[in-house]
Amino acid sequence: MGASGGLPFRLMSTTKHFDEFLGSLAGVVGSRNLRYGEGIAEDYSHDEALGETWQMPLAVVFPETTEQVAAITALASSSGTPLVARGSGTGLSGGAVPTSTSVVVSFERMAEVLEVDTVNHVVVVQPGVTLAALDECLAEIGFVYPVFPGELGSTLGGNIATNAGGMRAVKYGVTRHQVLGLEFVLASGEVMRSGGKFVKSSSGYDLVQLITGSEGTLALVTEITLRIYPRPEFTTTLLVPFSNVAAVCSSVPEVLGSGALPLIMEYMDAAGLAAMGARVGLETGVPEAVQQLAKAYLFIILEDSKSERLEDEIELVSELLLQLGALDVYLLGDAAAAKLLEARESAFWVSKSLGANDIVDVVVPRGEIPLYLDKVARIASDSGSFISAAGHVGDGNVHFSVFQPDVIKRFEVIREMLNYGLALGGAISAEHGIGSEKREYLLELEDPQKLELMRRIKRAFDPAGILNPGKVF
Ligand SMILES: Cc1cc2nc3c(=O)[nH]c(=O)nc-3n(C[C@H](O)[C@H](O)[C@H](O)COP(=O)(O)OP(=O)(O)OC[C@H]3O[C@@H](n4cnc5c(N)ncnc54)[C@H](O)[C@@H]3O)c2cc1C
């Protein structure tokens, strides 16, 4: 029988206990919102992390309401069944990859924009709303939710759980700077709310911030209140080639210290831009002779609600970059600008198609980036690995695609990269999260006392350890 075909169950490989558990789940969500056995699509066995082993779960459940999430969680808790929350599965750290004994809680049927409040400048959404759907809804009324990780198919629930960042963090910060309130379900099945449509609170520990970035290990998020902003009308895209990698990076703090506030400030090495550009048919208009000299590029987007102010900012930034050693500054037309953004957003897919074995999203203080890039180049050549860089240089967060097929060598290369990032005052993951992929590095390189405190927090939220086991720790 098609395993999703409804009750009663005829499972060959499960215990009576599990059959009963499935029956109870179906009682909560209805059999159309439950998949098990061969009825589970392969998609639910993985996310987009490059190095993770795919794993089918025991079942996938699709709740439609918070009450259903609470009932599922209470059932899981009483039977000791692990639950793995899932948004769109676009994560890059293995955070949504299930274990063979777990049930995936997919939020794709909790995908409504519940309220757009243009007086308080907030939006209230269910966790399964995708960034693309939210943007479409807000664009119609001249507003924007400004955190755009490169994958617009990702959900707000996934964004909260990974504290997603993306290209616009240089101006607007990351998800945790935009989330004002959450409704969430604890492992016990209790439903709680914290925060709300207000921008300030000094009222005890901040549970909203604790749950943001917790990768589904502390609670299941069922409703989210986020800041929104008037959508700026005018934007300009600059492409800025440099013949010297160190000069690109050292120009970043100078631009940010000039009073300009770019929406996007990205770094791309010349090889990376060529590969990404070729994928989308990008014509930059940069003359061949300049391209020959360019080792790396800055890609900057400036925006404003007033065109005169934008003109002033373009002049300020362009003059400064030329003084700082840029080969030239190119203002792209609308079509080329859209292609450049598309090219940059395709970075992950380009790396994947070229056979990258892992992505590292270490973050260091902005000023340390030249030193860090230099060190990574040395690690690459010493280990015989190929490592290309592109990323959110305005935030000190460069994404490295690591091409090293030997598993042991790769582990050592990445450990050295992360260790050096930590030594420079950085962190292991800027925005992708630890999940299961970066867990071994966190356990080895992070302060053990801090890890123990995190474990105690985890136990307070989830004493039986049923929420996303094996992730983070
Ligand atoms: C091409 C590409 C580009 C990307 N670019 C960026 C980028 O620039 N910046 C960036 O930050 N990320 C980026 N990502 C990574 C990814 O898009 C983000 O991590 C995103 O937040 C994941 O959202 P999701 O809905 O796909 O979550 P999933 O992958 O489904 O889940 C991610 C984590 O969230 C947990 N989770 C999901 N929903 C809930 C919930 N309701 N309650 C509790 N926990 C939950 C899961 O258990 C898991 O631990 C990129 C990914 C791709 C494929």
The ligand as an SDF file (V2000), in Angstrom:
LIG
                    3D

 53 58  0  0  0  0  0  0  0  0999 V2000
   21.8060   28.8180   -2.5140 C   0  0  0  0  0  0  0  0  0  0  0  0
   21.7730   29.0590   -1.0450 C   0  0  0  0  0  0  0  0  0  0  0  0
   22.2010   30.2710   -0.5630 C   0  0  0  0  0  0  0  0  0  0  0  0
   22.1710   30.5210    0.8210 C   0  0  0  0  0  0  0  0  0  0  0  0
   22.5870   31.7430    1.2720 N   0  0  0  0  0  0  0  0  0  0  0  0
   22.5370   32.0080    2.5840 C   0  0  0  0  0  0  0  0  0  0  0  0
   22.9660   33.2650    3.0730 C   0  0  0  0  0  0  0  0  0  0  0  0
   23.4060   34.1340    2.3290 O   0  0  0  0  0  0  0  0  0  0  0  0
   22.8580   33.4980    4.4040 N   0  0  0  0  0  0  0  0  0  0  0  0
   22.3640   32.5560    5.2720 C   0  0  0  0  0  0  0  0  0  0  0  0
   22.2660   32.8350    6.4680 O   0  0  0  0  0  0  0  0  0  0  0  0
   21.9770   31.3510    4.8360 N   0  0  0  0  0  0  0  0  0  0  0  0
   22.0560   31.0520    3.5190 C   0  0  0  0  0  0  0  0  0  0  0  0
   21.6560   29.8180    3.0700 N   0  0  0  0  0  0  0  0  0  0  0  0
   21.2300   28.7880    4.0350 C   0  0  0  0  0  0  0  0  0  0  0  0
   19.7070   28.6850    4.2720 C   0  0  0  0  0  0  0  0  0  0  0  0
   18.9610   29.2810    3.2680 O   0  0  0  0  0  0  0  0  0  0  0  0
   19.3490   29.2760    5.6290 C   0  0  0  0  0  0  0  0  0  0  0  0
   20.0280   28.5250    6.6240 O   0  0  0  0  0  0  0  0  0  0  0  0
   17.8620   29.2540    5.9520 C   0  0  0  0  0  0  0  0  0  0  0  0
   17.6540   29.9540    7.1560 O   0  0  0  0  0  0  0  0  0  0  0  0
   17.2780   27.8510    6.0880 C   0  0  0  0  0  0  0  0  0  0  0  0
   15.8570   27.9630    6.0560 O   0  0  0  0  0  0  0  0  0  0  0  0
   14.9520   26.6890    5.7470 P   0  0  0  0  0  0  0  0  0  0  0  0
   13.5420   27.1030    5.8080 O   0  0  0  0  0  0  0  0  0  0  0  0
   15.3840   26.0530    4.4800 O   0  0  0  0  0  0  0  0  0  0  0  0
   15.3320   25.8020    6.9970 O   0  0  0  0  0  0  0  0  0  0  0  0
   15.7420   24.2340    7.1110 P   0  0  0  0  0  0  0  0  0  0  0  0
   16.9700   23.9750    6.2950 O   0  0  0  0  0  0  0  0  0  0  0  0
   14.5430   23.4260    6.8140 O   0  0  0  0  0  0  0  0  0  0  0  0
   16.0910   24.1610    8.6390 O   0  0  0  0  0  0  0  0  0  0  0  0
   17.1700   24.8720    9.1760 C   0  0  0  0  0  0  0  0  0  0  0  0
   17.1820   24.7020   10.6920 C   0  0  0  0  0  0  0  0  0  0  0  0
   16.0420   25.3330   11.2370 O   0  0  0  0  0  0  0  0  0  0  0  0
   15.3030   24.4310   12.0540 C   0  0  0  0  0  0  0  0  0  0  0  0
   13.9050   24.8430   11.9240 N   0  0  0  0  0  0  0  0  0  0  0  0
   13.1990   25.0270   10.7810 C   0  0  0  0  0  0  0  0  0  0  0  0
   11.9660   25.4720   11.0630 N   0  0  0  0  0  0  0  0  0  0  0  0
   11.8740   25.5720   12.4060 C   0  0  0  0  0  0  0  0  0  0  0  0
   10.8410   25.9550   13.3100 C   0  0  0  0  0  0  0  0  0  0  0  0
    9.6440   26.3620   12.8940 N   0  0  0  0  0  0  0  0  0  0  0  0
   11.1020   25.9100   14.6410 N   0  0  0  0  0  0  0  0  0  0  0  0
   12.3110   25.5140   15.1220 C   0  0  0  0  0  0  0  0  0  0  0  0
   13.3190   25.1370   14.2920 N   0  0  0  0  0  0  0  0  0  0  0  0
   13.1030   25.1710   12.9610 C   0  0  0  0  0  0  0  0  0  0  0  0
   15.6600   23.0560   11.4990 C   0  0  0  0  0  0  0  0  0  0  0  0
   15.4900   22.0430   12.4660 O   0  0  0  0  0  0  0  0  0  0  0  0
   17.1210   23.2630   11.1520 C   0  0  0  0  0  0  0  0  0  0  0  0
   17.9240   23.1030   12.3000 O   0  0  0  0  0  0  0  0  0  0  0  0
   21.7020   29.5320    1.6980 C   0  0  0  0  0  0  0  0  0  0  0  0
   21.2630   28.3040    1.1950 C   0  0  0  0  0  0  0  0  0  0  0  0
   21.3060   28.0560   -0.1520 C   0  0  0  0  0  0  0  0  0  0  0  0
   20.8260   26.7250   -0.6620 C   0  0  0  0  0  0  0  0  0  0  0  0
  1  2  1  0
  2  3  1  0
  2 52  2  0
  3  4  2  0
  4  5  1  0
  4 50  1  0
  5  6  2  0
  6  7  1  0
  6 13  1  0
  7  8  2  0
  7  9  1  0
  9 10  1  0
 10 11  2  0
 10 12  1  0
 12 13  2  0
 13 14  1  0
 14 15  1  0
 14 50  1  0
 15 16  1  0
 16 17  1  0
 16 18  1  0
 18 19  1  0
 18 20  1  0
 20 21  1  0
 20 22  1  0
 22 23  1  0
 23 24  1  0
 24 25  2  0
 24 26  1  0
 24 27  1  0
 27 28  1  0
 28 29  2  0
 28 30  1  0
 28 31  1  0
 31 32  1  0
 32 33  1  0
 33 34  1  0
 33 48  1  0
 34 35  1  0
 35 36  1  0
 35 46  1  0
 36 37  1  0
 36 45  1  0
 37 38  2  0
 38 39  1  0
 39 40  1  0
 39 45  2  0
 40 41  1  0
 40 42  2  0
 42 43  1  0
 43 44  2  0
 44 45  1  0
 46 47  1  0
 46 48  1  0
 48 49  1  0
 50 51  2  0
 51 52  1  0
 52 53  1  0
M  END
$$$$
